[in-house]
Amino acid sequence: MIDLKNKSGVLVIVVLFLLLSSKTMAGSDEANPVFNGVMRAIDGDTLMFKGKRLRIFGLAAPEMSEPRGPVSLAAMDDIVNGRQLTCEQLDIDRYKRPVVRCFEAGRDIAKAMIRSGWAFAYRFYTADYDATERLARKDGIGFWQRTETEPQQSLNPLWIALTSALFGIGLGMLINRKLRLMRRHSE
């Protein structure tokens, strides 16, 4: 319990309150920065604006190292190339990139990418684009022309290398053990 008769205790509480509220107020002025201008596509879900990478909210696209990555980049480039965009920051991701919702003349960029079939709705964070993805899937456009469509099915080359190496090590150990057993029985 706080002793209100103790002036230093009250002063500490008031100072803490002011510090916390001023930080919150200062943060609220910058809570949703807006990025306006012509941007460049880095991949199917990332834009570059004045040297800053912006991650588009609600959208998942293959990485450039994956087989479908360049196709997704080309689709994003078709949508944003040379056009004036307005992007509102919603959050910051684990890579310290602003997560943004972007529009070009009122058109939602994420929705356009998902509707074209060259990106997926990122359901981990939002259900905003589920219906849009269902339409692309129903129409069989973009990635939905194939049977292997879910982003989770894309195999990362690093994962392939790692599992191959582990399999190789395991197989090598098994063969080595078998050879040792054969040598023992022949002696």
Long-range contacts (C-beta under 8 A, 24 or more apart in sequence): 32-88, 32-89, 32-90, 33-88, 33-89, 33-98, 34-86, 34-87, 34-88, 34-89, 35-85, 35-86, 35-87, 35-88, 35-89, 35-98, 35-100, 36-84, 36-85, 36-86, 36-87, 37-84, 37-85, 38-82, 38-83, 38-84, 38-85, 39-80, 39-85, 39-87, 39-102, 40-77, 40-80, 40-81, 41-73, 41-76, 41-77, 41-79, 41-80, 41-81, 42-73, 43-69, 43-72, 43-73, 43-76, 44-69, 44-72, 44-73, 44-75, 44-76, 44-113, 44-118, 44-119, 45-72, 45-76, 45-113, 45-119, 45-122, 46-97, 47-76, 47-80, 47-85, 47-87, 47-100, 47-102, 49-87, 52-97, 52-98, 53-95, 53-97, 54-87, 54-97, 54-98, 54-99, 54-100, 54-102, 55-93, 55-95, 55-97, 55-98, 55-99, 55-100, 56-99, 56-100, 56-101, 56-102, 56-109, 56-110, 56-113, 57-90, 57-91, 57-99, 57-100, 57-101, 57-110, 57-122, 57-125, 57-126, 58-101, 58-110, 58-121, 58-122, 58-125, 58-126, 58-128, 58-129, 59-110, 59-113, 59-114, 59-119, 59-120, 59-121, 59-122, 59-129, 60-119, 60-120, 60-121, 60-122, 60-151, 61-113, 61-118, 61-119, 61-120, 61-151, 62-151, 62-154, 63-156, 65-156, 65-157, 66-154, 66-156, 66-157, 67-154, 68-143, 68-154, 71-118, 72-113, 72-118, 72-119, 74-118, 75-113, 75-116, 75-118, 75-119, 75-142, 76-109, 76-113, 76-118, 76-119, 79-104, 79-109, 79-112, 79-113, 79-116, 80-104, 80-109, 85-109, 116-141, 116-142, 117-141, 117-142, 117-143, 117-144, 117-145, 118-142, 118-143, 120-150, 120-151
